[in-house]
Amino acid sequence: RDFCLSRGLGDVYKRQTLWSSHEKFWGTPKNPAVIITKIVQEVSRLQEHLREAYITQSMRLLYRRAVVLVKYAEALLAHKDGTKPETYLDASKLKKIKQDLELTEPCFFVLLGIAEKLMPGIYIHLVGDPSKLEQQFLELFESF
């Protein structure tokens, strides 16, 4: 309310128009990550003075889940006999991680993004090198 009085209703109206145009541009995700949707819904229900603490706690939980993802992936990549660890996980092991950690595809990629900050390169180990996939895709098209 103070903001409206100090800046004028015209500014507020312009900002709302600008925000709504961004919403139209970005749209609503088709498959949002449930863990993020829950956080956003809870934050919107909380009183303002509690929001920052809730978001901080939620980020801690997301980081913990990302650490679990990293440790799980490391365990699957490592060989028990001490030989050289695998470079990439195959699709069945990746599916096992998602099932065991109860992750939908969007939630998996949210945690993978956080895990990449904690352990750079984990994305390539779990999903594969995007540049190699792109090269294979180009070679496939050139073969036609």
Salt bridges, closest charged atoms under 4 A:
ASP11 OD2 - ARG7 NH2 3.01
GLU42 OE2 - ARG45 NH1 2.76
GLU74 OE1 - LYS71 NZ 3.67
GLU86 OE2 - HIS79 NE2 3.65
GLU86 OE2 - LYS93 NZ 2.78
ASP100 OD2 - LYS96 NZ 2.87
GLU105 OE1 - LYS98 NZ 2.66
